[in-house]
Amino acid sequence: MIRIAQVAPNIFPTPPTHHGGTERVIHDLSIALRNLEVEVTLFAPADSVTDIPRVGDHLSLAALEAREGRVAPGVPAALEALQMEALARRLDAFDIVHCHGEFAHAPVLGARRCRSLTTVHWRVDERDRALFFAGFPDLPVAAISAAQEAGIPVANRAGIVHHGIARDRYALRSEPEDHLAFIGRMTDQKRPDVAIRVARAAGLPIRLAGTVDVGNPDYFDRAVRPLLGDDAVYVGPVDDAAKGRLLGGARALLFPIDWPEPFGLVMIEAMACGTPVIAWNRGSVPEIVEDGVTGFVVSSEAEAVAALARVGELDRAQVRRRFEARFTAERMAADYLAIYRRLLGR
């Protein structure tokens, strides 16, 4: 039996309660790997609620902020150092260490880097990643899309694994309501303001959900709040049940990103509900949305409005079937397991 360590970030519990797509993917992967008879140990914060064997004595940053109001700037680095120490003491217990964090794991792994895998859940085209990859050319990195892999040096590339989610988390809803949906961080990368403008131009109400981005806290008050009204309602963060109701009842999901999105988990969550996705042609979008099948790939607000006029042509049952074929946690786990075995066979 292959023994795998899944090393999650310390920002949210794994799985998360509301926001935290990375932690959601890690937990779904861990469950699916266990179902494939892989021995999984999860390195994650102490407020994580899971039946996967777990290592971690400290609360997540989210829990600390909820309890203390604000955490000191050095706390994230301290939590990562403590997690890396816990990992270093246990390295010999695992055949593969799969890390989903930032940078600290690479030097800790040392000679074990060849039997590790790193998944970066963020863009990789910025200066910090270039320095990181150049310093650790022996670190195998799995991309979450072909768009992301283009920014990873050839020496580091270990394969592409699209995200997947639990097959039964969301159910097909064949008869939607009239509203559109937007779910994501309230930030200029995700552009909820554009979603509101498109919905209004199409004459459709929209419901928006997600957290106000801590890295860009002024954006919501400046660019989104003034646009809210009876036809554009912000409902705040949502858990899985509320997300399923919002997405399942939506005529379409609007995904007007303004950055090179490396994946975009909400797109496949919408597809799991049978809800088509209207997404801007950036980053991984053309890989995830099958134009004319699971939604429409657009390049402007005008194109999005025109696509909404055609969304009734799409078969919601077929959208769900394409989710089941491409984006389940079982498929994701099988893809990662193939990479683990390839690394072990070197």
Secondary structure, DSSP 8 states (H G I E B T S, - for coil): --EEEEE--SSS-SS-SSS-HHHHHHHHHHHHHHHTT-EEEEE--TT---SS-EE--S--HHHHHHHHSS--TTHHHHHHHHHHHHHHTTGGG-SEEEE-SSSTHHHHHGGGGGGEEEE--S---SHHHHHHHHH-TT--EEESSHHHHTTS-GGGEEEE----B-TTSS---SS--S-EEEES-BSTTT-HHHHHHHHHHHT--EEEE--B-TTSTHHIIIIIGGG-BTTEEEEE---HHHHHHHHHT-S-EEE---S--S--HHHHHHHHTT--EEEESSTTHHHHS-BTTTEEEESSHHHHHHHHHHGGGS-HHHHHHHHHHH-BHHHHHHHHHHHHHHHHT-
